[in-house]
Amino acid sequence: GPVAETFRVIQGAVTEEHVRSTQGVYQFELSGDGGGTWYIDLKSKAGSAGFGKPPVTADVVMSMSGADFVKMFTDKLKLFMAVMPGNSSIKGDMMLTLSL
C-alpha cells in the first residue's frame, strides 16, 4: 500500500550523510490503512526505515493516520528532491513513486 511504498522510498533515499547530519530516530504510530508501528532510523550505521519498532529507542514518536503520513512525506520528499544534489536515477524513481 501507499504507506509501505513511502517507507520503501525513504529507505532507498537514506544515506550515511543524512545519518551524520540528523542523528535522530523517528517512530510512527500509524492508524487506518497501512497502520501499525513504523520507523526511520537516522542514527545507526547507514540508517534504515521500515515496519516495526526501531532498532534503538526512538527520539521522536509521532501518531497520525497512514494517509496523513503519506501526504506529509510526499510533500517533504518533493521539497527534499528539489534541493538534493544528486543522483538523477534516484530522482527519476522518486518522482515516479510520488506520482502513484
Rosetta constraint file for C-alpha pairs under 8 A:
AtomPair CA 1 CA 5 HARMONIC 6.16 0.50
AtomPair CA 1 CA 33 HARMONIC 7.94 0.50
AtomPair CA 1 CA 34 HARMONIC 6.47 0.50
AtomPair CA 2 CA 6 HARMONIC 6.02 0.50
AtomPair CA 2 CA 34 HARMONIC 7.36 0.50
AtomPair CA 2 CA 70 HARMONIC 6.79 0.50
AtomPair CA 3 CA 7 HARMONIC 6.39 0.50
AtomPair CA 3 CA 33 HARMONIC 7.86 0.50
AtomPair CA 3 CA 34 HARMONIC 5.49 0.50
AtomPair CA 3 CA 35 HARMONIC 7.88 0.50
AtomPair CA 3 CA 66 HARMONIC 6.16 0.50
AtomPair CA 3 CA 67 HARMONIC 7.55 0.50
AtomPair CA 3 CA 69 HARMONIC 7.51 0.50
AtomPair CA 3 CA 70 HARMONIC 6.00 0.50
AtomPair CA 4 CA 8 HARMONIC 6.15 0.50
AtomPair CA 4 CA 34 HARMONIC 6.95 0.50
AtomPair CA 4 CA 50 HARMONIC 7.77 0.50
AtomPair CA 4 CA 51 HARMONIC 7.95 0.50
AtomPair CA 5 CA 9 HARMONIC 6.30 0.50
AtomPair CA 5 CA 97 HARMONIC 7.86 0.50
AtomPair CA 6 CA 10 HARMONIC 6.23 0.50
AtomPair CA 6 CA 70 HARMONIC 6.46 0.50
AtomPair CA 6 CA 73 HARMONIC 7.46 0.50
AtomPair CA 6 CA 74 HARMONIC 7.83 0.50
AtomPair CA 7 CA 11 HARMONIC 5.98 0.50
AtomPair CA 7 CA 49 HARMONIC 6.24 0.50
AtomPair CA 7 CA 50 HARMONIC 5.81 0.50
AtomPair CA 8 CA 12 HARMONIC 6.24 0.50
AtomPair CA 8 CA 49 HARMONIC 7.61 0.50
AtomPair CA 8 CA 50 HARMONIC 7.29 0.50
AtomPair CA 9 CA 13 HARMONIC 6.18 0.50
AtomPair CA 9 CA 94 HARMONIC 6.85 0.50
AtomPair CA 9 CA 97 HARMONIC 7.57 0.50
AtomPair CA 10 CA 14 HARMONIC 6.20 0.50
AtomPair CA 10 CA 49 HARMONIC 6.73 0.50
AtomPair CA 11 CA 40 HARMONIC 7.97 0.50
AtomPair CA 11 CA 47 HARMONIC 7.99 0.50
AtomPair CA 11 CA 48 HARMONIC 5.68 0.50
AtomPair CA 11 CA 49 HARMONIC 5.04 0.50
AtomPair CA 11 CA 50 HARMONIC 7.27 0.50
AtomPair CA 13 CA 90 HARMONIC 7.68 0.50
AtomPair CA 14 CA 18 HARMONIC 6.32 0.50
AtomPair CA 14 CA 19 HARMONIC 7.62 0.50
AtomPair CA 14 CA 42 HARMONIC 7.85 0.50
AtomPair CA 14 CA 46 HARMONIC 7.53 0.50
AtomPair CA 14 CA 47 HARMONIC 6.32 0.50
AtomPair CA 14 CA 48 HARMONIC 6.97 0.50
AtomPair CA 15 CA 19 HARMONIC 6.56 0.50
AtomPair CA 15 CA 46 HARMONIC 6.10 0.50
AtomPair CA 15 CA 47 HARMONIC 6.85 0.50
AtomPair CA 16 CA 20 HARMONIC 6.13 0.50
AtomPair CA 16 CA 45 HARMONIC 7.09 0.50
AtomPair CA 16 CA 46 HARMONIC 4.63 0.50
AtomPair CA 16 CA 47 HARMONIC 6.66 0.50
AtomPair CA 17 CA 21 HARMONIC 6.15 0.50
AtomPair CA 18 CA 22 HARMONIC 5.80 0.50
AtomPair CA 18 CA 42 HARMONIC 6.69 0.50
AtomPair CA 19 CA 23 HARMONIC 5.52 0.50
AtomPair CA 19 CA 24 HARMONIC 7.69 0.50
AtomPair CA 19 CA 41 HARMONIC 7.94 0.50
AtomPair CA 19 CA 42 HARMONIC 4.38 0.50
AtomPair CA 19 CA 43 HARMONIC 5.28 0.50
AtomPair CA 19 CA 44 HARMONIC 7.19 0.50
AtomPair CA 19 CA 45 HARMONIC 7.51 0.50
AtomPair CA 19 CA 46 HARMONIC 6.55 0.50
AtomPair CA 19 CA 47 HARMONIC 5.96 0.50
AtomPair CA 20 CA 42 HARMONIC 7.75 0.50
AtomPair CA 20 CA 43 HARMONIC 7.26 0.50
AtomPair CA 22 CA 42 HARMONIC 6.09 0.50
AtomPair CA 22 CA 43 HARMONIC 7.11 0.50
AtomPair CA 23 CA 42 HARMONIC 5.40 0.50
AtomPair CA 23 CA 43 HARMONIC 4.30 0.50
AtomPair CA 23 CA 44 HARMONIC 7.97 0.50
AtomPair CA 24 CA 41 HARMONIC 6.61 0.50
AtomPair CA 24 CA 42 HARMONIC 5.10 0.50
AtomPair CA 24 CA 43 HARMONIC 5.22 0.50
AtomPair CA 24 CA 58 HARMONIC 7.56 0.50
AtomPair CA 24 CA 59 HARMONIC 6.04 0.50
AtomPair CA 24 CA 60 HARMONIC 7.78 0.50
AtomPair CA 25 CA 39 HARMONIC 7.37 0.50
AtomPair CA 25 CA 40 HARMONIC 5.93 0.50
AtomPair CA 25 CA 41 HARMONIC 4.46 0.50
AtomPair CA 25 CA 42 HARMONIC 5.52 0.50
AtomPair CA 25 CA 43 HARMONIC 6.13 0.50
AtomPair CA 25 CA 54 HARMONIC 7.39 0.50
AtomPair CA 25 CA 56 HARMONIC 7.62 0.50
AtomPair CA 25 CA 57 HARMONIC 7.26 0.50
AtomPair CA 25 CA 58 HARMONIC 4.73 0.50
AtomPair CA 25 CA 59 HARMONIC 5.20 0.50
AtomPair CA 25 CA 60 HARMONIC 6.48 0.50
AtomPair CA 26 CA 39 HARMONIC 5.52 0.50
AtomPair CA 26 CA 40 HARMONIC 5.15 0.50
AtomPair CA 26 CA 41 HARMONIC 6.29 0.50
AtomPair CA 26 CA 42 HARMONIC 7.94 0.50
AtomPair CA 26 CA 54 HARMONIC 7.80 0.50
AtomPair CA 26 CA 58 HARMONIC 5.37 0.50
AtomPair CA 26 CA 59 HARMONIC 6.05 0.50
AtomPair CA 26 CA 60 HARMONIC 4.85 0.50
AtomPair CA 26 CA 61 HARMONIC 5.87 0.50
AtomPair CA 26 CA 62 HARMONIC 7.58 0.50
AtomPair CA 27 CA 37 HARMONIC 7.02 0.50
AtomPair CA 27 CA 38 HARMONIC 5.89 0.50
AtomPair CA 27 CA 39 HARMONIC 4.39 0.50
AtomPair CA 27 CA 40 HARMONIC 6.57 0.50
AtomPair CA 27 CA 53 HARMONIC 7.07 0.50
AtomPair CA 27 CA 54 HARMONIC 6.79 0.50
AtomPair CA 27 CA 58 HARMONIC 5.78 0.50
AtomPair CA 27 CA 59 HARMONIC 7.86 0.50
AtomPair CA 27 CA 60 HARMONIC 6.13 0.50
AtomPair CA 27 CA 61 HARMONIC 4.59 0.50
AtomPair CA 27 CA 62 HARMONIC 6.23 0.50
AtomPair CA 28 CA 36 HARMONIC 7.95 0.50
AtomPair CA 28 CA 37 HARMONIC 5.69 0.50
AtomPair CA 28 CA 38 HARMONIC 5.12 0.50
AtomPair CA 28 CA 39 HARMONIC 5.83 0.50
AtomPair CA 28 CA 61 HARMONIC 5.70 0.50
AtomPair CA 28 CA 62 HARMONIC 4.83 0.50
AtomPair CA 28 CA 63 HARMONIC 5.76 0.50
AtomPair CA 28 CA 64 HARMONIC 7.54 0.50
AtomPair CA 29 CA 35 HARMONIC 7.28 0.50
AtomPair CA 29 CA 36 HARMONIC 5.78 0.50
AtomPair CA 29 CA 37 HARMONIC 4.79 0.50
AtomPair CA 29 CA 38 HARMONIC 6.65 0.50
AtomPair CA 29 CA 61 HARMONIC 7.29 0.50
AtomPair CA 29 CA 62 HARMONIC 6.09 0.50
AtomPair CA 29 CA 63 HARMONIC 4.58 0.50
AtomPair CA 29 CA 64 HARMONIC 6.51 0.50
AtomPair CA 30 CA 34 HARMONIC 7.41 0.50
AtomPair CA 30 CA 35 HARMONIC 4.44 0.50
AtomPair CA 30 CA 36 HARMONIC 5.16 0.50
AtomPair CA 30 CA 37 HARMONIC 6.31 0.50
AtomPair CA 30 CA 38 HARMONIC 7.59 0.50
AtomPair CA 30 CA 63 HARMONIC 5.81 0.50
AtomPair CA 30 CA 64 HARMONIC 5.20 0.50
AtomPair CA 30 CA 65 HARMONIC 4.99 0.50
AtomPair CA 30 CA 66 HARMONIC 5.14 0.50
AtomPair CA 30 CA 69 HARMONIC 7.70 0.50
AtomPair CA 31 CA 35 HARMONIC 4.44 0.50
AtomPair CA 31 CA 36 HARMONIC 6.45 0.50
AtomPair CA 31 CA 63 HARMONIC 7.82 0.50
AtomPair CA 31 CA 64 HARMONIC 6.30 0.50
AtomPair CA 31 CA 65 HARMONIC 4.47 0.50
AtomPair CA 31 CA 66 HARMONIC 5.70 0.50
AtomPair CA 32 CA 65 HARMONIC 5.80 0.50
AtomPair CA 32 CA 66 HARMONIC 5.91 0.50
AtomPair CA 32 CA 67 HARMONIC 7.71 0.50
AtomPair CA 33 CA 65 HARMONIC 7.78 0.50
AtomPair CA 33 CA 66 HARMONIC 5.83 0.50
AtomPair CA 33 CA 67 HARMONIC 7.21 0.50
AtomPair CA 34 CA 66 HARMONIC 5.88 0.50
AtomPair CA 35 CA 65 HARMONIC 7.21 0.50
AtomPair CA 35 CA 66 HARMONIC 5.71 0.50
AtomPair CA 36 CA 51 HARMONIC 7.76 0.50
AtomPair CA 36 CA 52 HARMONIC 7.54 0.50
AtomPair CA 37 CA 51 HARMONIC 6.22 0.50
AtomPair CA 37 CA 52 HARMONIC 5.02 0.50
AtomPair CA 37 CA 53 HARMONIC 6.15 0.50
AtomPair CA 38 CA 49 HARMONIC 7.56 0.50
AtomPair CA 38 CA 50 HARMONIC 5.61 0.50
AtomPair CA 38 CA 51 HARMONIC 4.34 0.50
AtomPair CA 38 CA 52 HARMONIC 4.98 0.50
AtomPair CA 38 CA 53 HARMONIC 6.24 0.50
AtomPair CA 38 CA 54 HARMONIC 7.50 0.50
AtomPair CA 39 CA 49 HARMONIC 5.45 0.50
AtomPair CA 39 CA 50 HARMONIC 5.60 0.50
AtomPair CA 39 CA 51 HARMONIC 6.45 0.50
AtomPair CA 39 CA 52 HARMONIC 6.73 0.50
AtomPair CA 39 CA 53 HARMONIC 6.29 0.50
AtomPair CA 39 CA 54 HARMONIC 5.42 0.50
AtomPair CA 40 CA 47 HARMONIC 7.64 0.50
AtomPair CA 40 CA 48 HARMONIC 5.94 0.50
AtomPair CA 40 CA 49 HARMONIC 4.22 0.50
AtomPair CA 40 CA 50 HARMONIC 6.73 0.50
AtomPair CA 40 CA 54 HARMONIC 7.15 0.50
AtomPair CA 41 CA 47 HARMONIC 5.23 0.50
AtomPair CA 41 CA 48 HARMONIC 5.11 0.50
AtomPair CA 41 CA 49 HARMONIC 5.94 0.50
AtomPair CA 41 CA 54 HARMONIC 6.59 0.50
AtomPair CA 41 CA 55 HARMONIC 7.78 0.50
AtomPair CA 42 CA 46 HARMONIC 7.73 0.50
AtomPair CA 42 CA 47 HARMONIC 4.87 0.50
AtomPair CA 42 CA 48 HARMONIC 6.90 0.50
AtomPair CA 43 CA 47 HARMONIC 6.23 0.50
AtomPair CA 44 CA 48 HARMONIC 7.90 0.50
AtomPair CA 54 CA 58 HARMONIC 6.65 0.50
AtomPair CA 64 CA 68 HARMONIC 6.45 0.50
AtomPair CA 64 CA 69 HARMONIC 6.65 0.50
AtomPair CA 65 CA 69 HARMONIC 6.33 0.50
AtomPair CA 66 CA 70 HARMONIC 6.28 0.50
AtomPair CA 67 CA 71 HARMONIC 6.28 0.50
AtomPair CA 68 CA 72 HARMONIC 5.98 0.50
AtomPair CA 69 CA 73 HARMONIC 6.13 0.50
AtomPair CA 70 CA 74 HARMONIC 5.89 0.50
AtomPair CA 71 CA 75 HARMONIC 6.23 0.50
AtomPair CA 72 CA 76 HARMONIC 6.21 0.50
AtomPair CA 73 CA 77 HARMONIC 5.70 0.50
AtomPair CA 74 CA 78 HARMONIC 6.20 0.50
AtomPair CA 74 CA 98 HARMONIC 6.39 0.50
AtomPair CA 75 CA 79 HARMONIC 6.44 0.50
AtomPair CA 76 CA 80 HARMONIC 5.92 0.50
AtomPair CA 77 CA 81 HARMONIC 5.83 0.50
AtomPair CA 78 CA 82 HARMONIC 6.19 0.50
AtomPair CA 78 CA 95 HARMONIC 8.00 0.50
AtomPair CA 79 CA 83 HARMONIC 6.58 0.50
AtomPair CA 80 CA 84 HARMONIC 5.83 0.50
AtomPair CA 81 CA 91 HARMONIC 6.66 0.50
AtomPair CA 86 CA 91 HARMONIC 7.71 0.50
AtomPair CA 87 CA 91 HARMONIC 6.39 0.50
AtomPair CA 88 CA 92 HARMONIC 6.05 0.50
AtomPair CA 89 CA 93 HARMONIC 6.29 0.50
AtomPair CA 90 CA 94 HARMONIC 5.95 0.50
AtomPair CA 91 CA 95 HARMONIC 6.10 0.50
AtomPair CA 92 CA 96 HARMONIC 6.16 0.50
AtomPair CA 93 CA 97 HARMONIC 6.08 0.50
AtomPair CA 94 CA 98 HARMONIC 6.06 0.50
AtomPair CA 95 CA 99 HARMONIC 6.20 0.50
AtomPair CA 96 CA 100 HARMONIC 6.79 0.50
